[in-house]
Amino acid sequence: MIGMTSKPLFGLAVAFALSGCTTLDHLTGHGVVTQRTSGFDNATLVEASPNALANVDGTWTEPLELGARWSSATPDSVALVMGWDPGITGTSVFSDTRAFFINIDGRVSQYSAGQPGSPSVAGGGAAGSNRLYGINEIVIPYTVLEQMTAARDCRIRIQTSNGYRDFDFTRQHASGGKPTAIVAINELMAKVAVLRHKA
């Protein structure tokens, strides 16, 4: 009898723990999905503020975070937004990204990053962007993002002047249950799907 009740209680404890991680992320502006209208061209903007990436062994030891921004003005492309969280100390900061590689189930493509900026320079649209030390963007076809989220195994490599780091984009939670970037990006894509259907 004890065994039968302990399993549901354990499941509830895990669910609450994961929910707590998500709530904490949202309170600090990580992985928050917002939708707004641009004051410049009246385009609809859907943004997922950057959140943690797991490296290939399932931990997250770097301050690099990933988010995304989609605009109805350019519906066939999406900007992947890299951010660096100053709250994580003692790790290298990817302020000079040279190349961005995406490995989708063994198929590798390469993209160039923009010039590093700050949230104030970039407009700081997404919630929590005031916590970011710096940002950088990589524009990719929207179809590539769809392939990334649908992949069985999607890896990201960030190349800098000091070498590179590899991340497991597919993993939805890092060690400790912390949600990763793909969770918010999937939410962004669900909103974009509705907007595209209306169009």
The 8 nearest C-alpha neighbors of each residue, nearest first, counted from 0:
[[1, 3, 2, 4, 5, 6, 7, 8],
 [0, 2, 4, 3, 5, 6, 8, 7],
 [3, 1, 5, 0, 4, 6, 7, 8],
 [2, 4, 0, 1, 5, 6, 7, 8],
 [5, 3, 1, 6, 2, 7, 8, 0],
 [4, 6, 8, 2, 3, 7, 9, 1],
 [5, 7, 9, 8, 4, 3, 10, 2],
 [8, 6, 10, 9, 5, 4, 11, 3],
 [9, 7, 5, 11, 10, 6, 12, 4],
 [8, 10, 12, 6, 11, 7, 5, 13],
 [9, 11, 7, 13, 8, 12, 6, 14],
 [12, 10, 14, 8, 9, 13, 15, 7],
 [11, 13, 9, 15, 10, 14, 16, 8],
 [12, 14, 16, 10, 11, 15, 17, 9],
 [15, 13, 11, 17, 16, 12, 18, 10],
 [16, 14, 18, 12, 13, 17, 19, 11],
 [15, 17, 19, 13, 18, 14, 12, 20],
 [18, 16, 20, 14, 19, 15, 176, 13],
 [19, 17, 15, 21, 16, 20, 14, 22],
 [18, 20, 16, 22, 17, 21, 15, 23],
 [21, 19, 17, 23, 18, 177, 22, 24],
 [20, 22, 24, 18, 19, 23, 25, 178],
 [23, 21, 19, 25, 24, 20, 18, 26],
 [24, 22, 26, 20, 25, 21, 19, 27],
 [25, 23, 29, 21, 27, 22, 26, 28],
 [24, 26, 28, 22, 27, 29, 23, 31],
 [27, 25, 23, 24, 28, 22, 29, 127],
 [28, 26, 24, 25, 29, 127, 23, 130],
 [127, 27, 29, 25, 126, 26, 31, 24],
 [28, 30, 24, 50, 25, 31, 27, 49],
 [29, 31, 50, 48, 183, 49, 47, 25],
 [30, 32, 48, 47, 29, 25, 28, 126],
 [33, 31, 47, 46, 187, 183, 48, 30],
 [34, 32, 46, 45, 31, 47, 35, 125],
 [33, 35, 45, 44, 46, 32, 43, 36],
 [36, 34, 44, 43, 37, 45, 33, 42],
 [35, 37, 43, 41, 42, 44, 38, 34],
 [38, 36, 41, 42, 39, 40, 43, 35],
 [39, 37, 41, 40, 36, 42, 35, 43],
 [38, 40, 37, 41, 42, 36, 43, 72],
 [39, 41, 42, 37, 38, 72, 36, 43],
 [42, 40, 37, 36, 38, 39, 43, 72],
 [41, 43, 37, 40, 71, 72, 36, 44],
 [44, 42, 36, 71, 70, 35, 37, 41],
 [43, 45, 70, 35, 34, 69, 36, 42],
 [46, 44, 34, 69, 33, 68, 187, 70],
 [45, 47, 68, 33, 32, 67, 125, 48],
 [48, 46, 32, 66, 67, 31, 30, 183],
 [47, 49, 66, 30, 31, 125, 29, 46],
 [66, 50, 48, 65, 64, 30, 29, 82],
 [49, 51, 180, 64, 30, 29, 65, 179],
 [52, 50, 64, 179, 180, 65, 53, 63],
 [51, 53, 179, 64, 180, 59, 166, 54],
 [54, 52, 59, 57, 58, 173, 167, 166],
 [55, 53, 166, 167, 57, 56, 58, 59],
 [54, 56, 167, 166, 57, 53, 165, 58],
 [55, 57, 54, 58, 53, 167, 166, 59],
 [58, 56, 53, 173, 55, 54, 174, 59],
 [59, 57, 53, 174, 173, 54, 56, 60],
 [60, 58, 53, 54, 61, 52, 173, 57],
 [59, 61, 58, 62, 90, 54, 53, 87],
 [62, 60, 63, 59, 90, 91, 87, 92],
 [61, 63, 83, 84, 87, 64, 92, 60],
 [62, 64, 83, 61, 82, 81, 51, 84],
 [65, 63, 51, 50, 82, 49, 81, 52],
 [66, 64, 49, 81, 50, 80, 180, 82],
 [49, 67, 65, 80, 48, 47, 79, 50],
 [66, 68, 79, 47, 80, 78, 46, 184],
 [67, 69, 46, 78, 45, 77, 47, 79],
 [70, 68, 77, 45, 44, 46, 78, 67],
 [71, 69, 44, 72, 73, 43, 74, 42],
 [70, 72, 74, 43, 73, 42, 44, 69],
 [71, 73, 70, 42, 74, 43, 40, 41],
 [74, 72, 71, 70, 75, 76, 69, 77],
 [73, 75, 71, 76, 70, 72, 69, 77],
 [74, 76, 141, 73, 140, 77, 142, 71],
 [77, 75, 140, 141, 74, 139, 73, 138],
 [76, 78, 69, 141, 139, 138, 68, 140],
 [79, 77, 138, 68, 137, 67, 136, 80],
 [78, 80, 67, 137, 136, 66, 138, 77],
 [81, 79, 136, 66, 67, 65, 135, 78],
 [82, 80, 65, 135, 134, 64, 136, 66],
 [81, 83, 134, 64, 133, 63, 131, 49],
 [84, 82, 63, 62, 132, 131, 133, 64],
 [83, 85, 131, 62, 86, 132, 87, 82],
 [86, 84, 87, 132, 83, 131, 88, 62],
 [85, 87, 84, 88, 62, 130, 131, 83],
 [88, 86, 85, 62, 84, 89, 90, 61],
 [89, 87, 90, 86, 85, 62, 91, 84],
 [88, 90, 87, 91, 61, 62, 92, 60],
 [91, 89, 88, 61, 92, 62, 87, 60],
 [90, 92, 93, 89, 61, 62, 88, 94],
 [93, 91, 94, 90, 62, 83, 63, 61],
 [92, 94, 95, 96, 91, 159, 63, 83],
 [93, 95, 92, 96, 115, 133, 134, 135],
 [96, 94, 93, 159, 97, 160, 115, 114],
 [95, 97, 159, 98, 158, 93, 94, 112],
 [98, 96, 159, 158, 95, 112, 111, 160],
 [99, 97, 111, 158, 96, 110, 112, 157],
 [98, 100, 157, 110, 109, 156, 111, 158],
 [101, 99, 109, 156, 155, 108, 110, 98],
 [102, 100, 155, 108, 107, 154, 103, 109],
 [101, 103, 107, 154, 106, 153, 105, 104],
 [104, 102, 153, 106, 105, 147, 150, 101],
 [105, 103, 152, 106, 153, 150, 102, 151],
 [104, 106, 103, 102, 107, 152, 153, 154],
 [107, 105, 103, 102, 104, 108, 101, 153],
 [108, 106, 102, 101, 105, 103, 100, 109],
 [107, 109, 101, 100, 102, 106, 110, 103],
 [108, 110, 100, 99, 101, 107, 98, 111],
 [111, 109, 99, 98, 100, 112, 137, 108],
 [112, 110, 98, 99, 137, 113, 97, 109],
 [111, 113, 137, 136, 98, 96, 97, 110],
 [114, 112, 136, 135, 115, 137, 111, 96],
 [113, 115, 116, 135, 112, 136, 95, 96],
 [116, 114, 135, 134, 113, 94, 133, 95],
 [117, 115, 134, 133, 135, 120, 114, 121],
 [116, 118, 133, 120, 119, 134, 121, 132],
 [119, 117, 123, 121, 120, 122, 128, 129],
 [118, 120, 122, 117, 121, 123, 129, 116],
 [121, 119, 117, 118, 122, 116, 123, 134],
 [122, 120, 118, 119, 123, 117, 116, 124],
 [121, 123, 119, 124, 120, 118, 117, 125],
 [124, 122, 118, 128, 121, 119, 125, 129],
 [125, 123, 122, 126, 128, 46, 121, 118],
 [126, 124, 48, 128, 123, 46, 127, 47],
 [125, 127, 28, 128, 48, 31, 124, 33],
 [28, 126, 128, 129, 130, 27, 125, 29],
 [127, 129, 130, 131, 123, 126, 125, 118],
 [130, 128, 127, 131, 118, 123, 126, 132],
 [131, 129, 128, 127, 132, 84, 85, 28],
 [132, 130, 84, 128, 133, 129, 83, 82],
 [131, 133, 83, 85, 84, 130, 117, 134],
 [134, 132, 117, 131, 83, 82, 116, 118],
 [133, 135, 82, 116, 81, 117, 115, 118],
 [134, 136, 115, 81, 80, 113, 116, 114],
 [137, 135, 80, 79, 113, 112, 78, 81],
 [136, 138, 112, 79, 78, 111, 113, 139],
 [137, 139, 78, 77, 79, 136, 76, 140],
 [138, 140, 77, 76, 141, 78, 137, 143],
 [141, 139, 76, 142, 143, 75, 77, 144],
 [140, 142, 76, 144, 75, 143, 77, 139],
 [141, 143, 145, 140, 144, 146, 75, 76],
 [144, 142, 146, 145, 141, 140, 147, 139],
 [145, 143, 147, 141, 146, 142, 148, 140],
 [146, 144, 142, 143, 148, 147, 149, 141],
 [145, 147, 143, 149, 144, 148, 150, 142],
 [148, 146, 144, 150, 145, 149, 153, 103],
 [147, 149, 145, 146, 150, 144, 169, 181],
 [148, 150, 146, 147, 145, 151, 144, 169],
 [151, 149, 152, 147, 148, 146, 153, 103],
 [150, 152, 104, 149, 153, 169, 103, 148],
 [151, 153, 104, 150, 169, 103, 154, 167],
 [154, 152, 103, 169, 168, 102, 150, 147],
 [155, 153, 167, 102, 168, 166, 101, 152],
 [154, 156, 101, 166, 165, 100, 102, 168],
 [155, 157, 165, 100, 164, 99, 158, 166],
 [156, 158, 99, 163, 164, 98, 159, 100],
 [159, 157, 163, 98, 97, 96, 162, 99],
 [160, 158, 96, 97, 161, 162, 95, 163],
 [159, 161, 162, 95, 97, 158, 96, 163],
 [162, 160, 159, 163, 158, 95, 93, 91],
 [163, 161, 159, 160, 158, 164, 157, 97],
 [162, 164, 158, 157, 159, 156, 165, 161],
 [163, 165, 157, 156, 166, 158, 162, 54],
 [164, 166, 156, 155, 54, 55, 157, 163],
 [167, 165, 54, 155, 55, 154, 53, 168],
 [166, 168, 154, 55, 54, 169, 53, 170],
 [167, 169, 153, 154, 170, 166, 155, 181],
 [170, 168, 153, 167, 152, 171, 181, 148],
 [169, 171, 168, 172, 167, 53, 173, 179],
 [172, 170, 179, 178, 181, 182, 169, 173],
 [173, 171, 178, 177, 176, 179, 170, 174],
 [172, 174, 177, 53, 57, 58, 176, 175],
 [175, 173, 58, 176, 57, 177, 172, 59],
 [174, 176, 177, 173, 172, 17, 20, 58],
 [175, 177, 172, 174, 17, 173, 178, 20],
 [176, 178, 172, 173, 20, 175, 179, 174],
 [179, 177, 172, 171, 176, 21, 173, 182],
 [180, 178, 51, 171, 172, 52, 181, 50],
 [179, 181, 50, 182, 51, 65, 183, 52],
 [180, 182, 184, 183, 179, 185, 171, 168],
 [183, 181, 185, 180, 184, 179, 171, 186],
 [184, 182, 186, 30, 185, 181, 180, 47],
 [183, 185, 187, 181, 186, 182, 47, 188],
 [186, 184, 188, 182, 187, 183, 181, 189],
 [187, 185, 183, 189, 184, 188, 182, 190],
 [188, 186, 184, 190, 185, 189, 32, 47],
 [187, 189, 191, 185, 190, 186, 192, 184],
 [188, 190, 192, 186, 187, 191, 185, 193],
 [191, 189, 187, 193, 188, 192, 194, 186],
 [190, 192, 188, 194, 193, 189, 195, 187],
 [191, 193, 189, 195, 190, 194, 188, 196],
 [194, 192, 196, 190, 191, 195, 197, 189],
 [195, 193, 191, 197, 196, 192, 198, 190],
 [196, 194, 198, 192, 197, 193, 191, 74],
 [195, 197, 193, 194, 198, 192, 191, 190],
 [198, 196, 194, 195, 193, 192, 191, 190],
 [197, 195, 196, 194, 193, 71, 192, 74]]
